[in-house]
Amino acid sequence: MRDATDAEIPGGARQVRKLAETHGWLVRATYARGTTPDRRVRKEMRPGKVVDSLALRMRRGRERAVAVWIDAKFDVAYTWGLAPRVRWNSGQLREQLTAVAG
């Protein structure tokens, strides 16, 4: 894992980063390249295909959020801090990032 270059950040992630920063979140974009677990043989945990992944790691006060893109497509997001950890889709994440800090 390393800091992502601007060229490695997908368009959707750029929009989320801008939205988060506008609403007071500190954002760090990280990049990694590696294999995903092959879901068909999960018990054996064989490596799957090689993918590029980008994570936006965000914080605002005691709130935390992370959003992940795999091969430039949104995959998953989580928030935690003031409330227990919650999994979000991309639309729900945007709502959470724009909510007033608790």
C-alpha positions as CSV (number, residue, x, y, z in Angstrom):
1,M,0.0,0.0,0.0
2,R,1.2,3.5,-0.8
3,D,-0.3,6.9,-1.4
4,A,-2.2,7.0,-4.7
5,T,-1.1,9.3,-7.6
6,D,-3.8,11.5,-9.2
7,A,-3.8,9.3,-12.3
8,E,-4.7,6.2,-10.2
9,I,-7.8,7.8,-8.6
10,P,-11.0,6.9,-10.5
11,G,-13.5,9.6,-11.3
12,G,-16.0,8.4,-8.8
13,A,-13.4,8.5,-6.0
14,R,-12.3,12.0,-7.0
15,Q,-15.9,13.1,-6.6
16,V,-16.2,11.5,-3.2
17,R,-12.9,13.0,-2.1
18,K,-14.0,16.5,-3.1
19,L,-17.4,16.0,-1.4
20,A,-15.7,14.8,1.8
21,E,-13.2,17.6,1.9
22,T,-15.9,20.2,1.3
23,H,-17.7,18.8,4.4
24,G,-14.6,18.9,6.7
25,W,-13.2,15.4,6.3
26,L,-9.4,14.9,6.0
27,V,-8.9,12.4,3.1
28,R,-6.0,10.2,2.2
29,A,-6.0,8.1,-1.0
30,T,-4.0,4.9,-1.0
31,Y,-3.3,2.4,-3.8
32,A,-2.5,-1.3,-3.8
33,R,-2.1,-4.0,-6.4
34,G,-2.6,-7.6,-5.5
35,T,-4.8,-10.6,-5.7
36,T,-8.3,-11.1,-4.4
37,P,-9.4,-14.3,-2.8
38,D,-11.0,-16.6,-5.4
39,R,-14.6,-16.9,-4.0
40,R,-15.1,-20.2,-5.7
41,V,-12.5,-21.9,-3.6
42,R,-12.7,-19.7,-0.5
43,K,-12.0,-22.6,1.9
44,E,-8.6,-23.1,0.2
45,M,-8.0,-19.3,0.0
46,R,-6.3,-19.6,-3.4
47,P,-5.4,-16.2,-4.9
48,G,-7.8,-14.9,-7.5
49,K,-7.1,-12.4,-10.2
50,V,-4.7,-9.5,-9.8
51,V,-6.6,-6.2,-9.2
52,D,-5.8,-2.5,-8.6
53,S,-7.5,-1.1,-5.5
54,L,-7.9,2.4,-4.2
55,A,-9.0,3.3,-0.7
56,L,-10.2,6.7,0.4
57,R,-9.4,6.8,4.2
58,M,-11.3,9.7,5.8
59,R,-11.6,11.2,9.2
60,R,-13.5,14.1,10.8
61,G,-13.1,14.5,14.6
62,R,-13.9,11.0,16.0
63,E,-15.7,9.9,12.8
64,R,-13.9,7.6,10.4
65,A,-14.8,6.3,6.9
66,V,-13.2,4.2,4.3
67,A,-14.4,3.6,0.7
68,V,-12.8,1.1,-1.7
69,W,-12.7,0.9,-5.5
70,I,-11.5,-2.3,-7.2
71,D,-10.3,-2.0,-10.8
72,A,-11.8,1.6,-10.8
73,K,-15.3,0.4,-9.8
74,F,-16.8,1.2,-6.4
75,D,-16.8,-1.8,-4.1
76,V,-17.7,-1.0,-0.5
77,A,-17.6,1.7,2.2
78,Y,-17.8,1.7,6.0
79,T,-18.2,4.5,8.6
80,W,-17.6,4.2,12.3
81,G,-16.7,6.3,15.3
82,L,-19.7,8.1,16.8
83,A,-21.8,5.0,16.0
84,P,-21.0,1.3,15.5
85,R,-19.4,0.4,12.1
86,V,-21.9,0.5,9.2
87,R,-21.5,-0.8,5.7
88,W,-22.7,1.6,2.9
89,N,-23.3,1.7,-0.8
90,S,-21.9,4.7,-2.7
91,G,-25.1,6.8,-2.4
92,Q,-25.4,6.1,1.3
93,L,-21.8,7.0,1.8
94,R,-22.3,10.4,0.1
95,E,-25.2,11.1,2.5
96,Q,-23.1,10.2,5.5
97,L,-20.2,12.4,4.4
98,T,-22.5,15.4,4.0
99,A,-24.2,14.9,7.4
100,V,-23.5,17.4,10.1
101,A,-20.7,16.2,12.4
102,G,-22.0,14.7,15.6
